[in-house]
Amino acid sequence: MADFPFDIVGFDLDGTLFDTSADLAAATNHALALAGRPLLDLAAVKTMIGRGAKAMLEMSLEASGGYDQPLMDRVYPELLAYYEANLSGGTIPFPGMLDALDALDARGVKIAIVTNKFERFATKLIEELGLSHRFAALIGGDTMGRGNAKPSALPIHEMIRRCGGGTAAFVGDSIYDTLAAKNAGIPSIAVSFGFLMQPVEELNADAVIDGYDELIPTLERLGAR
């Protein structure tokens, strides 16, 4: 296993490592209810996840009756407060994900998270799920400062730095993930089971997997190119 081609494998969080949609939809609908708007179903909210909570709420308001800045200013803090208090109850790992992390760990690979979720929320979620020890680094959407979330290369570069350097690949479910990897000069893998905002082929990833049982062989193929 010493010849595994990557020293570091980074992952997006929402829609890649975990199905967080139930908790995010609950927080979104809490905000919409306070705004007097109709609630959205889970499938609709899933397509809005990936750019962070503010963008998710903006799209939710647009979909439920139109965007309104004063209303956004009023209910956005309510969404954040609700989510912070209820962020792990309905969140589950995607099938095979934990086994894939075990396989990477057995190969001496450092595992990291780079998400556009606020760092404090991502950290709290991983802690509540009892998985903090699995990750060598966690970079949130606000870790690198305003305007430096994915698709910026900066959080990917910081992930590599915090993991001690070396060859890296990144796994995600959105165009922000594949662009961040491309901008950082590392290969990307897209998961077809994530919260896709567009067909997975349009993410222009270096590879696509349909399940976590495909991750290790896909990384080996990418490393051999």
Secondary structure, 3 states (H helix, E strand, C coil): CCCCCCCEEEECCECCCEECHHHHHHHHHHHHHHCCCCCCCHHHHHCCCCCCHHHHHHHHHHHCCCCCHHHHHHHHHHHHHHHHHCCCCCCEECCCHHHHHHHHHHCCCEEEEECCCCHHHHHHHHHHCCCHHHCCEEECCCCCCCCCCCCCCHHHHHHHHHCCCCCEEEEECCHHHHHHHHHHCCCEEEECCCCCCCCHHHHCCCEEECCHHHHHHHHHHHHHC
